């Protein structure tokens, strides 16, 4: 039986609730052979995670979830096995983080206008690393009594196209993929459902553009995607010559019901998936 791995997990350096060490400790506890730490738009937690992984004998995969744009909205591109010191890639990530800062200012303004004020200090105390994300706003809103739960904060205010939502300026998905490839890495489109393109034709068109930029894989198995969607995206991956990937998208306490290594119980990714992806690192499709 192939060893289990997880190719999609977050720490406190973006919007997860565990430190890199705690995340790797949990990976060892649940019996994972390899773990990709894929914080949003930063590689800040990788060094600490690597030390913990060496202690447990777990393979730590360098990862990052890069926020990017498509005509329909936001895409997330998972980067693996890249050169962590690659200047152009780190510059790209710095630009995305600057865009997040601009977006966060707009969210503050919108919440103020909605009479649910949240200060920068209120939010900052929940953000340990360099990334301030919507879950940190949600936690502050709970603290201040504006809402009863993080879910309510998103449902009422922070969800995509919600009254307090603001879109950050981001690179195109194709640009993000080209930077990942140039850094020697492999690019996988995360949870394609979130693109909300509807038809196979629309997805096929968008994915073909990404393939030309060097996209190597598609996250077919993700907790947000039901069996029908997984069949749809699996068929598209096969048609376009993309590797089928998957991951739990673990965020700890910030995503209740999602377990490391298995997501909602339906995720089972083996080391063979990583071996196939790794073989494509640094080369355009």
Helices and strands as residue ranges (DSSP letters): E 4-9, H 20-29, E 34-37, H 46-56, E 59-70, E 73-80, H 87-113, H 120-124, H 134-143, H 150-153, I 154-158, H 173-182, E 186-189, G 192-195, H 200-213, E 217-221, H 227-240, E 243-246, G 252-254, E 269-270, H 271-278
